[in-house]
Amino acid sequence: VIPRGAGTNFVGGVVPSKGGIVVDLTGMNRILEISPADLRCTVEAGVVHAKLESELAKHGLFWPPDPGSSDACTMGGVIAMNAGGMRALKYGTTRDWVLGLKVVLPNGEIIRTGSRTLKGNAGYDLTRLFVGSEGTLGIITEATLKLRPIPEAENRISAYFESIEKAGEAVSKIYMAGIVPASIELMDRSVIAAVSKWLGKKFPDMDAYLIVSVDGSRSEVEATASKVEQVLRESGASQVLRATTQEEFNEIWTIRSEGATALPNVTGKMNVTHDVCVPISKLPEAFKTIREICDRYGIPVAILSHAGDGNVHAIFSVNLNDPEESARAKRAHDEMCRYVIRIGGTISGEHGIGIDKAELLAEEVGPAAMALMRAIKGLIDPNNIMNPGKMGV
Ligand SMILES: Cc1cc2nc3c(=O)[nH]c(=O)nc-3n(C[C@H](O)[C@H](O)[C@H](O)COP(=O)(O)OP(=O)(O)OC[C@H]3O[C@@H](n4cnc5c(N)ncnc54)[C@H](O)[C@@H]3O)c2cc1C
């Protein structure tokens, strides 16, 4: 039984690799409740993320996790993948924003986990177990979510760096200056060049482009944006721009928003998006090493990173119709994951494990933790009917 939302995950999570029944949840698409007085809402699994966002905005509220696939992905998929997004560095990921769930277990029983209150401390935290379980433990049909008022103001500051390592160092310097922005996004030379070619627009010939977003009250945003600007300049950035008009605010985001579309159109190959996460202080080293690994395997790589939380998306350009090239790309991927584990990072910041990383998970968590995960899976799903072959369980 393979639960399916919009099928936007990057790890083969809804591929029925062992056959079975694919259960399409998109028909369960009702927003059951929005309660501003309780700072919560309750949704069915098939509600599209962007639809929820626009309905919440009518009440001046938002649900912070903001995956880039918002226009398509379903809340069931977001919860089952513990999705992150740009704002994760300030607000956390999905797991931090789910109060309770309704889940159909593999034996057909229906349970409710968690609570409908902003705090809950009754028994084991089953909600956090089902969040990120990738369809392997049951079907999530309903979720109660914690909300926040939309911040009064937001601004963006952008900067170019002559080396990606320097851009990585700037991220740590922002934190050391006592600033926690809403997001810090980084695009490398390959992304900048691809967008430039794709849009027929000239951007500076630099190794990295950083966008820092800040939110809060108007005065807070003004003060924080000035501090960010100063830190970026002191970190060796050039062409630092703080948006002063809506047009500049939108313009700053162009390389970020067009990057993933521009790359395959310019390279003529598929984007294979990989997701690892490292401690922020290791970002400069990780950028350099990931490029070196890909160079060695002859796989072109573009880096598009939620740098603020150490999350690196290494986008490999691969001709998937060429078995030799695909196998080489897989070896580069596995070496990158093993390197990341060695430096204290994780093989997935937000995209999950699925089929793609099923074999690597044990290398990160170790045999005892892996055995415990398999025991939990065996207890809840003794016949292994839920999304078999995923997550290495
Ligand atoms: C352009 C693009 C940008 C993206 N940006 C981000 C990003 O910024 N951050 C991020 O974290 N991810 C991102 N993703 C990955 C993906 O969109 C997310 O993982 C998303 O949460 C998946 O939702 P979905 O509805 O498509 O789920 P699906 O792909 O349909 O399913 C994902 C997994 O969840 C399980 N599942 C689905 N619904 C249920 C349910 N109701 N109950 C139990 N299990 C279920 C499936 O079996 C599968 O294992 C991006 C993807 C794309 C294509």
The ligand as a Gaussian input file, in Angstrom:
#p B3LYP/6-31G(d) Opt

LIG

0 1
 C       10.405000      21.923000      -7.367000
 C       10.462000      21.194000      -6.057000
 C       10.842000      21.894000      -4.922000
 C       10.897000      21.234000      -3.685000
 N       11.267000      21.950000      -2.581000
 C       11.323000      21.332000      -1.388000
 C       11.725000      22.066000      -0.227000
 O       12.024000      23.266000      -0.282000
 N       11.769000      21.396000       0.950000
 C       11.448000      20.062000       1.041000
 O       11.514000      19.511000       2.141000
 N       11.074000      19.355000      -0.044000
 C       10.993000      19.944000      -1.249000
 N       10.615000      19.226000      -2.346000
 C       10.294000      17.784000      -2.205000
 C        8.784000      17.459000      -2.077000
 O        8.029000      18.416000      -2.753000
 C        8.334000      17.369000      -0.622000
 O        8.910000      16.239000      -0.018000
 C        6.804000      17.276000      -0.453000
 O        6.535000      17.345000       0.910000
 C        6.182000      16.002000      -0.995000
 O        4.763000      16.153000      -1.008000
 P        3.862000      15.299000      -2.027000
 O        2.432000      15.598000      -1.769000
 O        4.326000      15.500000      -3.407000
 O        4.201000      13.824000      -1.528000
 P        4.509000      12.528000      -2.409000
 O        5.717000      12.749000      -3.233000
 O        3.275000      12.078000      -3.101000
 O        4.848000      11.489000      -1.253000
 C        6.012000      11.632000      -0.476000
 C        6.109000      10.490000       0.539000
 O        5.098000      10.624000       1.515000
 C        4.241000       9.496000       1.531000
 N        2.883000      10.021000       1.687000
 C        2.241000      10.920000       0.900000
 N        1.036000      11.204000       1.404000
 C        0.903000      10.467000       2.534000
 C       -0.132000      10.310000       3.502000
 N       -1.284000      10.981000       3.420000
 N        0.082000       9.452000       4.528000
 C        1.243000       8.764000       4.642000
 N        2.244000       8.870000       3.760000
 C        2.080000       9.713000       2.721000
 C        4.473000       8.775000       0.219000
 O        4.245000       7.382000       0.334000
 C        5.934000       9.100000      -0.057000
 O        6.767000       8.209000       0.632000
 C       10.566000      19.855000      -3.597000
 C       10.182000      19.159000      -4.757000
 C       10.132000      19.817000      -5.968000
 C        9.707000      19.037000      -7.180000

